[in-house]
Amino acid sequence: MKHPQDLVACRHDSVLGPMLLAATDQGLAGVWFLGQRHGPDSAGWTERPDHPVLTQARQQLDDYFAGRRETFDLPLDLRLGTAFQQSVWQALLHIPRGETTS
Protein backbone atom coordinates (compact mmCIF):
# COMPACT_ATOMS: atom_id res chain seq x y z
CA MET A 1 0.00 0.00 0.00
CA LYS A 2 1.35 3.40 -0.95
CA HIS A 3 1.26 5.93 1.86
CA PRO A 4 0.59 9.64 1.35
CA GLN A 5 3.47 12.09 1.38
CA ASP A 6 2.18 13.81 4.52
CA LEU A 7 2.17 10.60 6.62
CA VAL A 8 4.20 11.04 9.79
CA ALA A 9 4.77 8.71 12.73
CA CYS A 10 6.03 8.40 16.26
CA ARG A 11 6.61 5.69 18.79
CA HIS A 12 4.82 5.70 22.13
CA ASP A 13 5.53 3.66 25.25
CA SER A 14 2.08 2.75 26.55
CA VAL A 15 1.28 0.68 29.62
CA LEU A 16 0.42 -2.17 27.20
CA GLY A 17 3.75 -1.94 25.41
CA PRO A 18 5.43 0.13 22.71
CA MET A 19 3.16 1.44 19.99
CA LEU A 20 3.57 3.04 16.57
CA LEU A 21 1.20 5.90 15.75
CA ALA A 22 0.77 7.41 12.28
CA ALA A 23 -1.07 10.51 11.16
CA THR A 24 -1.59 12.87 8.28
CA ASP A 25 -2.71 16.46 8.40
CA GLN A 26 -6.28 15.10 8.07
CA GLY A 27 -6.09 12.92 11.19
CA LEU A 28 -4.90 9.76 12.90
CA ALA A 29 -4.15 7.14 10.25
CA GLY A 30 -3.05 4.13 12.31
CA VAL A 31 -2.07 2.70 15.68
CA TRP A 32 -0.15 -0.55 16.02
CA PHE A 33 1.75 -2.38 18.72
CA LEU A 34 5.41 -2.65 17.72
CA GLY A 35 6.20 -6.15 16.57
CA GLN A 36 2.60 -7.17 15.98
CA ARG A 37 2.09 -9.78 13.29
CA HIS A 38 0.50 -7.56 10.65
CA GLY A 39 2.12 -4.24 11.40
CA PRO A 40 3.10 -1.84 8.64
CA ASP A 41 6.55 -1.38 7.16
CA SER A 42 7.27 2.06 8.56
CA ALA A 43 10.75 2.33 7.07
CA GLY A 44 10.98 5.72 5.46
CA TRP A 45 8.14 7.29 7.44
CA THR A 46 9.04 10.69 8.84
CA GLU A 47 9.33 10.74 12.64
CA ARG A 48 7.30 13.69 13.95
CA PRO A 49 6.46 13.24 17.64
CA ASP A 50 5.57 16.96 17.72
CA HIS A 51 2.81 16.59 15.10
CA PRO A 52 -0.43 17.93 16.67
CA VAL A 53 -2.52 14.81 15.91
CA LEU A 54 0.18 12.50 17.27
CA THR A 55 0.58 14.63 20.39
CA GLN A 56 -3.19 14.47 21.01
CA ALA A 57 -3.26 10.74 20.31
CA ARG A 58 -0.51 9.99 22.83
CA GLN A 59 -2.24 12.09 25.49
CA GLN A 60 -5.63 10.51 24.87
CA LEU A 61 -4.18 7.00 24.94
CA ASP A 62 -2.40 7.72 28.23
CA ASP A 63 -5.59 9.18 29.70
CA TYR A 64 -7.60 6.16 28.51
CA PHE A 65 -5.18 3.64 30.00
CA ALA A 66 -5.12 5.62 33.27
CA GLY A 67 -8.93 5.56 33.50
CA ARG A 68 -9.30 9.32 32.94
CA ARG A 69 -10.94 8.97 29.51
CA GLU A 70 -13.64 6.70 28.09
CA THR A 71 -13.86 7.99 24.53
CA PHE A 72 -11.52 9.44 21.92
CA ASP A 73 -12.17 12.60 19.95
CA LEU A 74 -9.35 12.60 17.43
CA PRO A 75 -9.83 13.40 13.76
CA LEU A 76 -9.34 10.23 11.71
CA ASP A 77 -7.86 9.74 8.25
CA LEU A 78 -9.29 6.40 7.10
CA ARG A 79 -8.39 6.71 3.41
CA LEU A 80 -5.32 4.46 3.72
CA GLY A 81 -7.43 1.30 3.95
CA THR A 82 -9.22 -0.66 1.27
CA ALA A 83 -12.90 0.04 0.64
CA PHE A 84 -13.77 -2.98 2.81
CA GLN A 85 -11.50 -1.83 5.64
CA GLN A 86 -12.97 1.66 5.51
CA SER A 87 -16.52 0.27 5.77
CA VAL A 88 -15.53 -1.87 8.78
CA TRP A 89 -13.82 1.08 10.50
CA GLN A 90 -16.91 3.24 9.94
CA ALA A 91 -19.11 0.52 11.46
CA LEU A 92 -16.80 0.22 14.47
CA LEU A 93 -17.26 3.92 15.20
CA HIS A 94 -20.95 3.23 15.96
CA ILE A 95 -20.41 0.49 18.58
CA PRO A 96 -20.77 1.98 22.06
CA ARG A 97 -17.92 1.56 24.53
CA GLY A 98 -18.07 -1.74 26.40
CA GLU A 99 -20.53 -3.37 24.00
CA THR A 100 -20.13 -6.07 21.40
CA THR A 101 -22.07 -6.67 18.22
CA SER A 102 -22.02 -8.93 15.20
Residue pairs with C-beta under 8 A, 6 or more apart in sequence:
1 80
3 45
3 80
4 24
4 79
4 80
6 24
6 25
7 22
7 23
7 24
7 29
7 45
7 46
7 80
8 22
8 23
8 24
8 45
8 46
8 47
8 48
8 51
8 54
9 20
9 21
9 22
9 23
9 42
9 45
9 46
9 47
9 48
9 54
10 20
10 21
10 47
10 48
10 49
10 51
10 54
10 58
11 18
11 19
11 20
11 21
11 34
11 49
12 18
12 19
12 20
12 21
12 57
12 58
12 61
13 19
14 61
14 62
14 65
15 65
16 33
16 65
17 33
17 34
18 33
18 34
18 35
19 31
19 32
19 33
19 34
19 61
20 30
20 31
20 32
20 33
20 34
20 39
20 40
20 42
21 28
21 30
21 31
21 54
21 57
21 58
22 28
22 29
22 30
22 31
22 40
22 42
22 45
23 29
23 51
23 53
23 54
23 57
23 77
24 53
24 77
25 53
26 75
26 77
26 79
27 53
27 74
27 75
27 76
27 77
28 53
28 54
28 57
28 74
28 75
28 76
28 77
29 76
29 77
29 78
29 80
30 40
30 80
31 57
31 61
32 39
32 40
33 39
48 54
49 55
49 58
53 74
53 75
56 74
57 74
60 69
60 72
60 73
60 74
63 69
64 70
64 72
70 97
71 97
76 89
78 85
78 86
78 89
78 90
79 86
81 89
95 101
